[in-house]
Amino acid sequence: MADPATSFASRLDLVLKLLSIGRTRLAADIGVDKSLVSRWLSGAVHPSSHNLERITRLVAAQRPGFSMLDWEVEAAQFAARLGLAGPAAVTTAAPVPAPARPEGVAATDTLAEWLPLSSVQSHREMLRDGNRYPGLYVQINHRFANTGKNMAGIVPIWRQGDQLRVRFDGPFWGHDGRILIIGHQLFMIAEDSKLAEGLWFEILNGVAEGKALSMDGVFASVQHDRAHTPGATMCMLLRVADLEPDQIPDNDRLVALQNRIWDLCEQDQVAAIAGPAIMAHVDNRLKVPRDDGAVDIHLRAPASRGMTTNSVHPDPMIMAAIARWQAALGL
């Protein structure tokens, strides 16, 4: 399979020549530095989805009907969409091959079978953004036991082939699952591997550049009561250690870190280490006045401005909270 950055570079070069657009003008029209355009054209980097959308709008102004999907089609069809093949040009995107099946996965991958479009889209975004996320994160959220106390846990995210994997363990539970990346959102689904009493879901706001330092979103599962009542809460993930893209996290290290975090939870230290801004963000947003004067009647994240950040534009408050967690965990 061709490298996505190199493939994009050749197509962008064709676009600039065909539309008589220079690097300087492209940079000015979409609001980026000219050096970034040069890196796109050299194949060193692939544009973020935000910048790709701007480039697409610029092309569509001269080639009506051109869309984001056209960057993914075969070379001949791409040329046709730019008008190089006359009126018979094909205007629909070519079928995208199914994601490569990692070792150990059955011939019928039920996730791809049940979610064919999402699996293909996630495969595309994994090629571009999959290495932004591998690492060890501390997740902060409210306890589902409805005690009012805060909870934290160690959450490793690692890459396995063209998939992102995730784990979420505790003293009495353990969840293993997969992550789909769709539109810079991380959709997690994991099963309870210890008790088989439920599934664990998260939707997190991902990043478009750099590596994720923090991610906020919604955490949903069943509560540990007799009725297994469904519940959802805000959650916040802070990266406290890096993992190489294909590095499987060491289980002994995870257990040691989780035990340390659980001790901090029992000592009610989560809020003090995380800091007031993060804890205020994690508080459930039910029937809370919004910035526009309306009232939220459901859990929503982010309510106004999210707290997802990346390594290109780190937030001092986020970095301070990460440092406190690293110190508390001896990392």
Secondary structure, DSSP 4 states (H G I P E B T S, - for coil): ---HHHHHHHHHHHHHHHTT--HHHHHHHHT--HHHHHHHHHTS----HHHHHHHHHHHHHHSTT--GGGGGS-HHHHHHHTTTTGGG---SPPPPPPPPPPTT--SS-HHHHHSHHHHHHHHHHHHHHGGGS-EEEEEEEE-TT-SS-EEEEEEEEEEETTEEEEEEE-SS-EEEEEEEEETTEEEEEEEESSS---EEEEEEE--SSS-EEEEEEEEEEE-SSTT--EEEEEEEEEEEEE--TTPPPPHHHHHHHHHHHHHHHHTT-HHHHH-HHHHHHHS--SS-B-TTS-B--S--S-SSS---EESSS--HHHHHHHHHHHHHHT-
